[in-house]
């Protein structure tokens, strides 16, 4: 099942709706347009296993290009339009992309991607006005057939990690020529777990160039639903889209919850969200009290999954389970989790250590055998560096990432605890906690906070927040000082780019 299935059975059903503009792409249109794209890729000489890159903002044509690659057996690399030409050029060269599709909104970046900057890209296609050195995508697909290519087969994502702990790494799974099917898409298991059915409506609030947003919104097309795509997340506009389109399901990140909860009550409560049946959250830890507040507001409809772009494993938890195991990210859906100590031995129940998964999907870090080998142990278990523990019922809890552990006076401090606590304070919109050099202790705990009201930034709020932390956490876990920022370096999918803050503070010292 995929767009062609529903182009036949429900051709006029919306496959994609842009939340802001209201532009609609029906299943017939998505099927025909993605077929044209698939024919174009074949005519350009691309064969199964080759690579196409997409660098666009959220727009109504994103899914046709994406599905054009998926149904022609190609790897697709979604690129963040915020990258510099050098950063984008690195990913294009590293991935081996032969075709690049961009849009008018990314024309500034496109102008910098000269043949010298991305020498391996043989064909550059632009959706929108003419740009010197670029071919018109509209002209290129106009004469292609709207019927499927003869050798249609399942493609795959070639994702690049967000680079929060270093240079982006290409995550590649072995290409296997196989028919397009539900079984080839692991997201279908999540959709079944949350009761998504044909005709349901999914809100996609995050940028499609990130892994979860594109795989979830396109998986909706495998089961006959409608993806309502926000051009850019805004807390109140998201609530408006839920009411207007009678959204039944969504995938969000905790920062979106925080922003909605901190809207003034009269603006937050004016919207009807009763159509929602399940909202899933992932990508970053959700503070316990933030999740409780969302459950109080929306009811017991929140589910959560934990996974990674590498797909080494995955867990899932519903609201009733979470209320019985607050703070947990669930029990395994893919693979078997193990918690391992520094000596490589598996820890007993309740012990905190590095999380490894057995039985996940195989992958490699492209062109980096060392990083690939470091991700696996002698038992074949894999890790992405997260820290946590398992309880006696097999529920997994996350503590932090290995890369962000603060070592102060020989004691390990996991900054996520203080971050979660700070975000629960009514004056805080966002927070980052990390280690900075200290001459005696090695490191000390530093926080940077984005206040709800910038006029409150200053010594009084700093003292209030430090006392707030000390009243709820052991003193050694709390920040010794707090700085204020108008915005933190967080991706639109909620991942905090903490390394940038660490580097800034280390350079100061």
MOQUI-V876130 format. One record per residue. SS is DSSP state (H for helix, E for strand, - for the rest). PSI is psi in degrees with one decimal (none if undefined). D_FIRST is the distance of its C-alpha to the first C-alpha in Angstrom with 1 decimal. Layout:
SS_PSI_D_FIRST ; SS_PSI_D_FIRST
This chain:
-_133.0_0.0 ; -_-173.5_3.8 ; H_-36.0_7.1 ; H_-33.9_7.5 ; H_-45.8_5.6 ; H_-16.9_8.0 ; H_-29.0_10.7 ; H_-41.0_11.1 ; H_-27.1_11.3 ; -_64.2_12.8 ; -_-29.0_14.1 ; -_1.5_16.9 ; -_136.1_15.3 ; E_127.3_16.2 ; E_-39.1_13.7 ; E_134.9_16.7 ; E_126.2_20.2 ; E_122.0_23.1 ; -_-36.1_25.3 ; -_-54.6_28.6 ; -_-24.2_28.5 ; -_2.7_26.1 ; -_136.6_24.3 ; E_137.8_21.0 ; E_115.3_18.1 ; E_170.0_16.0 ; H_-36.9_12.4 ; H_-45.2_14.3 ; H_-43.3_16.4 ; H_-41.9_13.9 ; H_-49.2_12.1 ; H_-42.8_15.6 ; H_-39.4_17.2 ; H_-29.7_14.9 ; H_-42.4_15.2 ; H_-42.8_19.0 ; H_-41.6_19.0 ; H_-42.7_17.4 ; H_-39.7_20.0 ; H_-46.5_22.6 ; H_-40.4_22.0 ; H_-42.8_22.3 ; H_-24.1_25.4 ; -_0.3_26.8 ; -_5.2_26.8 ; -_137.4_24.0 ; -_163.3_22.4 ; -_131.4_19.8 ; -_-12.2_21.4 ; -_174.6_23.3 ; E_134.3_23.4 ; E_138.3_22.9 ; E_141.5_24.4 ; E_128.7_23.7 ; E_92.8_26.6 ; -_157.3_26.3 ; -_172.7_26.9 ; -_116.9_24.3 ; -_174.0_23.7 ; -_-9.5_21.4 ; -_-5.9_20.7 ; H_-47.4_19.7 ; H_-28.8_16.0 ; H_-39.5_16.1 ; H_-43.1_18.1 ; H_-49.3_16.0 ; H_-28.4_12.7 ; H_-36.1_15.1 ; H_-44.1_16.1 ; H_-35.4_12.8 ; -_4.0_11.6 ; E_17.5_15.1 ; -_28.3_15.7 ; -_152.5_18.2 ; E_139.5_19.5 ; E_133.5_19.8 ; E_107.6_22.9 ; E_127.4_23.1 ; -_141.2_26.8 ; -_121.9_28.8 ; -_-14.5_30.8 ; -_-5.5_33.7 ; -_152.9_34.4 ; -_162.9_37.6 ; H_-37.7_37.6 ; H_-42.7_38.9 ; H_-45.0_36.1 ; H_-40.1_33.3 ; H_-37.0_35.1 ; H_-47.5_35.2 ; H_-41.7_31.4 ; H_-44.1_30.8 ; H_-43.2_33.3 ; H_-37.1_32.3 ; H_-20.2_28.6 ; -_24.5_29.5 ; -_133.3_27.5 ; -_-20.6_28.3 ; E_138.9_26.8 ; E_128.3_27.3 ; E_125.3_25.9 ; E_178.1_28.0 ; E_171.4_28.9 ; H_-39.2_32.1 ; H_-19.3_32.2 ; H_19.2_32.4 ; H_-31.6_34.8 ; H_-46.1_37.6 ; H_-40.9_35.9 ; H_-38.9_34.8 ; H_-29.9_38.5 ; H_-13.3_39.3 ; -_67.6_36.8 ; -_166.5_39.1 ; -_-31.7_38.7 ; -_-33.6_41.1 ; -_-28.4_39.1 ; -_70.8_35.8 ; -_-23.5_37.1 ; -_-13.5_34.0 ; -_110.8_31.9 ; -_-30.0_32.3 ; E_126.2_30.5 ; E_122.6_30.8 ; E_132.7_28.8 ; E_126.4_29.8 ; E_107.8_28.0 ; -_-158.6_31.1 ; -_157.4_34.8 ; -_142.3_36.2 ; -_128.5_37.2 ; -_131.5_39.6 ; -_-2.1_38.0 ; -_145.2_34.5 ; E_150.8_32.5 ; E_120.7_30.9 ; H_-42.8_27.1 ; H_-44.3_27.1 ; H_-36.8_29.4 ; H_-34.7_27.5 ; H_-13.2_24.2 ; H_-39.1_25.9 ; -_2.0_26.4 ; -_154.2_23.2 ; -_154.0_20.9 ; -_3.0_18.0 ; -_161.1_16.2 ; -_154.0_14.2 ; -_157.8_16.5 ; -_-31.9_17.4 ; -_41.6_16.7 ; -_133.2_13.3 ; E_167.9_12.6 ; -_126.9_11.6 ; -_-164.6_14.4 ; E_164.3_15.9 ; E_144.2_18.3 ; -_89.3_22.0 ; E_154.4_23.4 ; E_133.2_27.1 ; -_157.6_28.7 ; -_-13.7_30.4 ; -_19.7_33.8 ; -_-22.0_35.3 ; -_32.0_37.2 ; -_-170.7_37.8 ; -_141.5_36.4 ; -_140.4_32.6 ; -_133.1_31.1 ; E_129.6_28.1 ; E_108.9_25.7 ; E_132.9_24.0 ; -_149.6_21.9 ; -_134.0_22.3 ; -_131.2_20.0 ; -_117.3_18.3 ; -_111.1_16.8 ; -_155.9_13.6 ; -_154.7_10.3 ; -_128.2_7.4 ; -_165.0_5.8 ; H_-34.9_6.3 ; H_-23.3_9.7 ; H_-6.7_10.6 ; -_108.5_10.7 ; -_-17.5_13.7 ; H_-24.3_13.4 ; H_-35.0_10.9 ; H_-39.0_14.1 ; H_-41.5_16.1 ; H_-38.2_13.9 ; H_-37.9_14.2 ; H_-30.3_17.8 ; -_9.3_18.6 ; -_27.8_17.0 ; -_130.6_14.5 ; -_164.6_12.9 ; -_134.4_11.1 ; -_-9.7_14.0 ; -_166.7_15.7 ; E_127.9_17.3 ; E_130.2_17.6 ; E_122.9_20.7 ; E_98.4_20.6 ; -_-5.0_24.3 ; -_166.6_24.7 ; -_135.2_24.7 ; -_-12.3_21.5 ; -_-4.4_23.4 ; -_156.9_23.4 ; H_-59.7_20.9 ; H_-44.9_19.8 ; H_-43.3_19.6 ; H_-38.6_17.3 ; H_-35.1_15.0 ; H_-46.5_14.9 ; H_-33.4_14.6 ; H_-31.1_11.7 ; H_-30.2_9.9 ; H_-35.0_10.5 ; H_-12.5_8.3 ; H_-16.8_5.1 ; -_6.6_6.6 ; -_26.2_8.4 ; -_-177.2_11.7 ; E_129.3_14.5 ; E_114.2_16.0 ; E_113.2_19.8 ; E_121.8_21.2 ; -_134.6_25.0 ; -_-37.2_26.9 ; -_141.9_29.0 ; -_133.6_29.5 ; -_133.5_32.5 ; H_-50.3_33.2 ; H_-34.9_34.3 ; H_-33.3_31.7 ; H_-43.7_28.9 ; H_-39.0_30.5 ; H_-39.2_30.8 ; H_-37.9_27.2 ; H_-45.9_26.3 ; H_-47.6_28.7 ; H_-40.2_27.9 ; H_4.6_24.1 ; -_53.7_24.2 ; -_136.7_22.1 ; -_-28.1_20.8 ; E_156.4_19.9 ; E_159.9_20.9 ; E_120.7_21.6 ; E_176.8_25.2 ; -_157.2_28.0 ; H_-33.1_31.4 ; H_-29.5_33.3 ; H_-40.9_31.4 ; H_-46.3_32.6 ; H_-45.1_36.1 ; H_-35.5_36.2 ; H_-42.2_35.1 ; H_-30.3_37.5 ; -_9.2_40.3 ; -_149.8_40.0 ; -_141.7_43.0 ; H_-39.8_42.5 ; H_-28.8_43.0 ; H_-34.5_40.2 ; H_-39.2_37.8 ; -_-4.1_38.3 ; -_-15.6_38.2 ; -_142.5_34.4 ; -_111.7_32.4 ; -_20.8_29.7 ; -_-14.0_29.4 ; -_-19.9_25.8 ; -_131.7_24.7 ; -_-37.1_23.4 ; E_132.6_22.7 ; E_123.5_23.7 ; E_143.2_23.0 ; E_153.3_25.5 ; -_-168.0_25.8 ; -_-30.4_27.2 ; -_156.2_30.8 ; -_142.3_33.0 ; -_120.0_33.6 ; -_140.5_37.2 ; H_-45.9_37.7 ; H_-28.6_39.6 ; H_-43.5_37.1 ; H_-39.0_34.4 ; H_-41.4_36.8 ; H_-37.8_37.6 ; H_-39.6_33.9 ; H_-40.5_33.6 ; H_-35.5_36.8 ; H_-50.8_35.4 ; H_-9.5_31.8 ; -_-178.1_32.2 ; -_54.1_30.6 ; -_5.5_27.1 ; E_130.0_27.1 ; E_161.8_25.1 ; E_142.8_25.5 ; E_153.5_24.0 ; E_127.4_25.9 ; -_-163.2_24.4 ; -_162.9_25.0 ; -_-29.2_23.5 ; -_-17.8_24.5 ; -_42.6_22.4 ; -_-18.3_25.4 ; -_173.9_24.6 ; E_146.7_23.6 ; E_165.1_25.1 ; E_143.7_24.3 ; E_140.1_26.7 ; -_171.9_26.8 ; H_-50.2_29.8 ; H_-39.8_31.6 ; H_-42.4_31.4 ; H_-37.9_32.5 ; H_-29.7_35.5 ; H_-20.2_36.6 ; -_64.1_36.0 ; -_135.4_36.6 ; -_-13.2_35.8 ; E_152.9_33.4 ; E_8.0_29.9 ; E_-173.2_28.8 ; E_162.1_28.2 ; E_138.6_26.0 ; E_-29.9_22.2 ; E_123.6_22.1 ; -_175.0_25.3 ; E_120.3_28.8 ; E_145.3_31.1 ; E_142.3_34.7 ; E_123.7_37.5 ; E_138.3_39.9 ; -_178.7_43.4 ; -_-25.2_45.2 ; -_1.1_46.5 ; -_-3.1_43.0 ; -_144.9_43.5 ; E_135.0_41.1 ; -_154.8_42.6 ; -_166.4_43.2 ; -_132.0_41.3 ; -_-15.8_42.2 ; -_139.2_43.2 ; -_128.1_42.0 ; E_-166.9_40.8 ; E_139.3_38.1 ; E_125.6_34.6 ; E_148.9_33.1 ; E_139.6_29.8 ; E_132.7_29.5 ; -_15.7_26.3 ; -_-170.2_24.1 ; -_134.4_22.0 ; -_148.3_24.4 ; -_168.9_25.2 ; E_152.6_28.2 ; E_119.3_29.9 ; -_128.8_30.0 ; -_26.7_33.6 ; -_82.2_35.0 ; H_-32.3_35.8 ; H_-49.0_38.2 ; H_-35.6_35.8 ; H_-46.9_33.2 ; H_-34.0_35.9 ; H_-23.3_37.1 ; -_-12.7_33.7 ; E_149.4_34.0 ; -_-176.3_36.8 ; -_-21.0_38.3 ; -_-5.6_36.2 ; -_3.5_32.9 ; -_152.2_32.3 ; E_152.3_31.2 ; -_154.2_32.3 ; -_11.0_31.9 ; -_11.5_35.3 ; E_153.7_34.8 ; E_143.0_37.5 ; E_-163.4_37.3 ; E_163.7_38.0 ; E_142.0_36.7 ; -_-178.1_38.3 ; -_-17.3_39.3 ; -_4.9_36.0 ; -_13.7_33.9 ; -_138.5_32.9 ; E_140.0_32.9 ; E_136.5_35.0 ; E_139.1_35.2 ; E_-46.5_38.6 ; E_-168.3_38.1 ; E_145.5_37.5 ; H_-40.5_40.0 ; H_-20.7_40.6 ; H_2.4_41.8 ; -_131.3_44.1 ; E_131.1_47.6 ; E_107.5_50.5 ; E_116.5_53.6 ; -_31.5_56.7 ; -_1.4_54.8 ; E_133.0_52.5 ; E_130.2_48.7 ; E_129.4_47.5 ; -_106.3_43.9 ; -_-16.5_43.8 ; H_-33.4_40.6 ; H_-49.0_42.9 ; H_-36.0_45.1 ; H_-48.8_42.3 ; H_-40.9_40.6 ; H_-44.7_44.0 ; H_-40.6_45.0 ; H_-24.3_41.8 ; H_-17.5_42.7 ; -_135.3_46.0 ; -_-19.1_46.1 ; -_-2.7_47.6 ; E_128.1_44.9 ; E_-34.4_41.7 ; E_156.9_40.8 ; E_146.8_42.5 ; E_135.5_42.6 ; E_134.2_44.8 ; E_170.5_45.8 ; E_141.4_48.7 ; E_153.2_51.5 ; E_141.8_54.4 ; E_133.3_57.4 ; -_-29.1_60.7 ; -_-42.7_61.4 ; -_-7.2_58.1 ; E_-58.8_56.0 ; E_154.8_53.5 ; E_163.5_53.6 ; E_125.6_50.9 ; E_142.9_50.3 ; E_147.1_48.1 ; E_127.3_47.1 ; E_138.1_46.2 ; E_109.7_44.7 ; E_154.2_46.6 ; -_-42.5_45.4 ; -_110.8_48.6 ; H_-27.0_50.0 ; H_-17.5_53.5 ; H_-10.3_53.6 ; -_128.4_53.0 ; -_-170.5_56.2 ; H_-39.7_58.5 ; H_-44.4_58.4 ; H_-36.7_54.6 ; H_-47.2_54.6 ; H_-40.1_57.2 ; H_-42.6_55.3 ; H_-37.5_52.0 ; H_-42.7_53.8 ; H_-38.6_55.6 ; H_-44.9_52.4 ; H_-45.0_50.8 ; H_-25.1_54.0 ; -_-9.5_54.2 ; -_-15.2_50.8 ; -_157.9_50.5 ; -_141.6_52.9 ; H_-37.5_55.0 ; H_-18.3_54.0 ; H_-10.4_50.3 ; -_150.0_51.2 ; -_140.0_51.6 ; -_-25.6_55.1 ; E_155.7_54.5 ; E_125.4_52.0 ; E_165.9_51.5 ; E_143.6_49.7 ; -_147.1_47.2 ; -_-24.5_45.8 ; -_144.3_42.3 ; -_154.8_41.0 ; -_80.3_38.9 ; E_136.6_35.6 ; -_165.0_32.2 ; -_-7.1_30.1 ; -_11.1_27.8 ; -_-0.5_30.9 ; -_129.3_32.1 ; E_124.2_35.8 ; -_73.1_37.2 ; H_-27.3_40.2 ; H_-36.3_41.3 ; H_-40.6_42.5 ; H_-43.0_44.7 ; H_-46.5_46.0 ; H_-40.0_47.0 ; H_-46.4_48.7 ; H_-35.3_50.7 ; H_-37.0_51.6 ; H_-32.9_52.9 ; H_-37.4_55.1 ; -_none_56.6
